[in-house]
Amino acid sequence: MSLDRCDAAIACYRRTLDLHPDFPDAHGNFGNALRQLGRLAEAVDCYRRAVELTPRSATCSTIWVSRYDNTGSWRMRLPAFAGRWI
């Protein structure tokens, strides 16, 4: 995705989250756009919120945890996921 498209996507996700703050997919996709721009700390915050909103969904949480791995931040946050699906 080009930088212009990432910027446009970020604006759309911000607006979506203003209207629907509990929409986990918007948080996750917002994180993806931020990650592509190298804004890793912000991306991790978005992924964390997506997981918080889907605590019992192994599929959704696994996707967002894999994104943590791509940011290099998963090692610090992995304990937060222990026992989530038990």
C-alpha positions as CSV (number, residue, x, y, z in Angstrom):
1,M,0.0,0.0,0.0
2,S,1.3,3.4,-0.9
3,L,1.9,6.1,1.7
4,D,-1.0,8.1,0.3
5,R,-3.3,5.1,0.6
6,C,-2.1,4.4,4.2
7,D,-2.8,8.0,5.2
8,A,-6.3,7.8,3.6
9,A,-6.9,4.5,5.3
10,I,-5.8,5.9,8.7
11,A,-8.2,8.8,8.3
12,C,-11.0,6.3,7.5
13,Y,-10.2,4.1,10.5
14,R,-10.1,7.1,12.8
15,R,-13.6,8.2,11.6
16,T,-14.9,4.6,11.9
17,L,-13.6,4.3,15.4
18,D,-15.1,7.7,16.3
19,L,-18.5,6.3,15.3
20,H,-17.9,2.7,16.5
21,P,-15.2,2.6,19.2
22,D,-15.8,-1.1,19.9
23,F,-15.3,-2.4,16.4
24,P,-12.3,-4.8,16.7
25,D,-11.7,-5.2,13.0
26,A,-11.3,-1.4,12.6
27,H,-8.8,-1.4,15.4
28,G,-6.8,-4.2,13.8
29,N,-6.9,-2.8,10.4
30,F,-6.0,0.7,11.8
31,G,-3.0,-1.1,13.3
32,N,-2.0,-2.6,10.0
33,A,-2.0,0.8,8.3
34,L,0.1,2.3,11.1
35,R,2.5,-0.6,11.0
36,Q,3.0,0.0,7.2
37,L,4.0,3.6,8.0
38,G,6.5,2.3,10.7
39,R,4.4,3.6,13.6
40,L,4.8,0.4,15.5
41,A,4.0,1.6,19.0
42,E,0.6,3.0,17.8
43,A,0.0,-0.2,15.8
44,V,0.6,-2.4,18.9
45,D,-1.9,-0.3,20.8
46,C,-4.5,-0.9,18.1
47,Y,-3.8,-4.6,18.0
48,R,-4.1,-4.8,21.8
49,R,-7.5,-3.1,21.7
50,A,-8.7,-5.5,19.0
51,V,-7.7,-8.4,21.2
52,E,-9.4,-6.8,24.3
53,L,-12.6,-6.5,22.3
54,T,-12.5,-10.2,21.2
55,P,-11.3,-12.0,24.3
56,R,-13.0,-15.3,23.5
57,S,-12.3,-15.4,19.7
58,A,-9.3,-17.5,19.2
59,T,-9.3,-16.8,15.5
60,C,-9.4,-13.0,15.8
61,S,-6.9,-12.9,18.7
62,T,-4.5,-15.2,16.9
63,I,-4.5,-12.8,13.9
64,W,-3.8,-9.8,16.1
65,V,-1.2,-11.6,18.2
66,S,0.6,-12.6,14.9
67,R,0.7,-8.8,14.1
68,Y,2.5,-8.3,17.5
69,D,5.1,-10.7,16.3
70,N,5.6,-8.6,13.1
71,T,6.2,-5.5,15.2
72,G,8.7,-7.3,17.5
73,S,6.6,-6.5,20.5
74,W,5.0,-9.8,21.2
75,R,7.6,-11.0,23.7
76,M,6.7,-8.1,26.1
77,R,3.0,-8.8,25.7
78,L,2.7,-12.6,25.4
79,P,1.8,-13.1,29.1
80,A,-1.3,-11.0,28.6
81,F,-2.7,-13.8,26.3
82,A,-1.9,-16.8,28.5
83,G,-5.1,-18.7,29.3
84,R,-7.2,-16.4,27.1
85,W,-9.0,-19.3,25.4
86,I,-9.3,-21.7,28.3
